[in-house]
Amino acid sequence: MFKKQLAISGGSTTVPQGIAKSWPVITEADEEVLLKVLRSGKLWGTRTPEVVGLQEDWANYVGVKHCLAPQSGTAALHMAVAAAGLEPGDEVITSAFTFIASASCVLHHNGIPIFADIDPKTCNIDPKKIEEKITDRTRAIIPVHIHGLPADMDEINAIAKKHNLLVIEDACQAHGATYKGKKTGALGDMACFSLNGSKNLSGGEGGLFVTDNDDLLNSAASVAMFGEIIKSGEARKYNASHVGWMYRIQEFSAAFARSQLRRLDEYNAIRKRNCEYLTERLSKIKGIKTVEVPDDRTHVYFMYRVRFDPHEAGYDIHPRKFREIVEKALYAEGVLVGQSERAPVMAQDVFQKQVGYGKGCPWKCTLAGRKVEYVVEDYPEAVSLCNDYTLVRGIHAPNGLELMKAYVEAFEKVFNNLDEAIDAAEKVSHNPAYTCELFGGIF
Ligand SMILES: Cc1ncc(COP(=O)(O)O)c(C=O)c1O
């Protein structure tokens, strides 16, 4: 058979340039709602029509009583942590593998993030690793539904109940995913979603906080509005009761997200079809480990993750090196691959240097601090994931099977020519990384 030369060593690319379309899909309906906002002149506040409408629509969609829409997922997480009644030095347990905001929201409230390793099957926090992390300072658990797959919520809720802790879902990557028939957002005491432009539900920027609990709702609302308690139907008193922030979302973002929400299920179905196709085909290639979705939940594929196993592929190379070689070769073929997080969360300088608010606060706070050493090797599953995973971008609408087929062809080409890829990758210094290339973001 005629052997195709890899693009990384001078052959032609497999994926035609420009066939991967960007996200979010923007329609005339989106344009109309934004113009309507502009023409209405009602551009800011907590009770503007699109903000209120988005909050109602999202609460209904998730199946919870209340929703607030702040300006980011990070703000929503901070509101939840604050509403949980966190005091300086209190601890919150989250996953060793996640985006920084799942942990930094705890620091924002002067609390101490504590990490538990992941379960390699789901790459979500491993419930079996949580209890050993609980101390008399622990107040909450933040499970993260990483890349769009719900965490093991029954086990997590049972631990929380036993130790009297609150559960805050970080659902920033999992809009519309389900666990035992219930939507993410309705699986703990509070939940937070991001609406940034990369997410399954986009507002450009924005966030969503949800809860069934009236008291938690009121606390979160005042945190988001300068610490003021504003009662419906009453005039604003301009009296802050406690420390607060200004987390209001823009009316434009709310309108855009609300318009996108009308098509969320349709778009999630396209992600599912694309990713299930990739899983079916890529799982047949020796050396590739595809995503496993337990029967009791659905995945909404914010990101499509694959892991590489050099030994299974027949190579005695360190997994990190092997992954970098394969990434370079795939990228040259036109597959948009690359990592976001390169290491477990606690490897980041903020945890290693512990400067905090200055003077080492919260860890060294003389009133409430506690010495915590964040040792990356204590999280072997997260370390191993960071060695061998990559993310495949472009799995979202409007992209379909045409692009996925080209991706599969590229994976097959690279894995059929690994010796050539290994030789050629030596000469390429640049490692592909996750970028916002397809997400309209500029950093
Ligand atoms: C898991 C997770 N948590 C929190 C956030 C923060 O969301 P935002 O960027 O809207 O602040 C993100 C966003 O990337 C995320 O992926």
The ligand as a Tripos MOL2 file, in Angstrom:
@<TRIPOS>MOLECULE
LIG
   16    16     1     0     0
SMALL
NO_CHARGES

@<TRIPOS>ATOM
      1 C1        -14.1940   24.2230   35.7560 C.3       1 LIG1
      2 C2        -14.2730   25.7130   35.6620 C.ar      1 LIG1
      3 N1        -14.5740   26.4170   36.7550 N.ar      1 LIG1
      4 C3        -14.6910   27.7500   36.7140 C.ar      1 LIG1
      5 C4        -14.5030   28.4550   35.5570 C.ar      1 LIG1
      6 C5        -14.5790   29.9440   35.5700 C.3       1 LIG1
      7 O1        -15.5080   30.4560   34.6880 O.3       1 LIG1
      8 P1        -15.3450   31.9560   34.1370 P.3       1 LIG1
      9 O2        -14.2680   31.9470   33.1230 O.co2     1 LIG1
     10 O3        -16.6810   32.2750   33.5540 O.co2     1 LIG1
     11 O4        -15.0280   32.8030   35.3100 O.co2     1 LIG1
     12 C6        -14.1830   27.7660   34.3850 C.ar      1 LIG1
     13 C7        -13.9510   28.5130   33.1270 C.2       1 LIG1
     14 O5        -13.1660   28.1840   32.2920 O.2       1 LIG1
     15 C8        -14.0640   26.3600   34.4320 C.ar      1 LIG1
     16 O6        -13.7590   25.6650   33.3390 O.3       1 LIG1
@<TRIPOS>BOND
     1     1     2 1
     2     2     3 ar
     3     2    15 ar
     4     3     4 ar
     5     4     5 ar
     6     5     6 1
     7     5    12 ar
     8     6     7 1
     9     7     8 1
    10     8     9 2
    11     8    10 1
    12     8    11 1
    13    12    13 1
    14    12    15 ar
    15    13    14 2
    16    15    16 1
@<TRIPOS>SUBSTRUCTURE
     1 LIG1         1 GROUP 0 **** ****
